[in-house]
Amino acid sequence: MTTKRYAALAAAGFAALALAGPAQAQVEVQWWHSMTGGLNEWVNDLATQFNNSQKDYKVVPTFKGNYDESMTAAVAAFRAGNAPHILQVFEVGTATMMSAKGAIKPVGEVMKQSGVSFDPKAYVPAVSGYYTAPNGEMLSFPFNSSTTIFYYNKDAFKAAGLDPNKPPTTWPEVTLAAAKLKANGSKCPYTTSWMSWVHLESFSTWHNTLFATQNNGFGGPSARLAFNSPLHLRHFENLANMSKQGLFVYKGRASVAVPSFVSGECAMFTGSSGSYADVSKGAKFAYGLAPLPYYQDVPGAPQNTAIGGASLWVMAGKKPAEYKAVAEFFKYLSSPDVQSASHKRTGYLPITTAAYEQTEKSGFYKEKPGTDVAVTQMIRKTTDKSRGIRLGNFVQIRTIIDEETEQIWSGKKDAKTALDDAVKRGNEQLERFEKANKAPAP
């Protein structure tokens, strides 16, 4: 090729590039989360699917440890000026995030300023209501919303002479089933994850009983704990007796107990509907999903269980183009197709009514009996006592509850002393939060 011809071709090539304009770099969105196991795979798949659906934005999910650890890391990153765009925060961190006004940007504001369609009324009320400010603005994006349900090993039930198609519906029935399972050789008839969430928070809303005053904190920061009532004490005395008899085996905090059920070691288990992802993937036995047990003599029970899981908070200090990318990602996550597929895969709630209806029409609930339990527990009409629990320093309060109730299982404290001490120590945290967030005098 002659020099003149090469130069002509090169010039033509550069001219074509000039006409095409500069290539637009993808806007990158950093998403910090706390999902492990099958749920970590789900989060990565969601990001990949969104990234492949368009060319302008790229969501990068990063596991940052458990919920406590990721919140701590995000606070440090924000102070250093390099916070992620999106932070997954569990529901007990909601009041704390609401008080961190300079650190977060309300999701309703993000969607509006980005010009992306967003209708809060499209979301399941029990879900959206929890993450909404008193002025009606949605503060965070509902993501992996869950609630507490009951899992049981049908094969173990059958072997113990129990009807595998009739799970216990009341706590006395759970005790009786546990006794039969133990008599048949089970070393762990019943276990639970998330002690506070299952046995105090959801237990309270399920029985239409206050966990804390001021309508469980929704009425203001002056709320104080109330979970040492006669009903709560009755339940923990029953659990204490089950523990002494080897009918209830405490496995640890948070979701530590999940593998004990998945492996077949424990025959009955209460925990998150989101544990369905691990159960459906790992269980080598027939299992069932059922509503949380209750005490049938309590007026108003069952009502509705408490929301769990987490939502996605948008951090402050980002560029408009980055907020636009976040808004488009949230729009993608809200689509009925994506929501329905996620619900089927994980057991988390479909956050929109359209997604629930689409899942129902697909025949999934008939094909997989029990997968609608979490939804039906949450779509009931809530009361002031059962809307949810939104308290300041809730993360610390849960830790206190774990510490005190562990004294029961080890035989170091009776149920009354442990609950009374948990209330006293927890109220100190609430008083501290109220004082720190009290509006200055005009």
Secondary structure, DSSP 8 states (H G I E B T S, - for coil): --HHHHHHHHHHHHHHHHHH------EEEEEEE---HHHHHHHHHHHHHHHHH-SSEEEEEEE-SSHHHHHHHHHHHHHHT---SEEEEEGGGHHHHHH-TTTEE-HHHHHHHHT----GGGB-HHHHGGGB-TTS-B-SEEEEEE-EEEEEEHHHHHHTT--TT----BHHHHHHHHHHHHHTT-SEEEEES-HHIIIIIIHHHHTT--SBHHHHTTT-TT--B-TTSHHHHHHHHHHHHHHHTTSB----STTTTHHHHHTTSEEEEEEEGGGHHHHHHH--S-EEEE---B-TTSTT-S-----EEEEEEEESS--HHHHHHHHHHHHHHHSHHHHHHHHHHH----SBHHHHHHHHHTTHHHHSTTTTHHHHHHSS---TTTS----TTHHHHHHHHHHHHHHHHTTSS-HHHHHHHHHHHHHHHHHHHHHHT-----
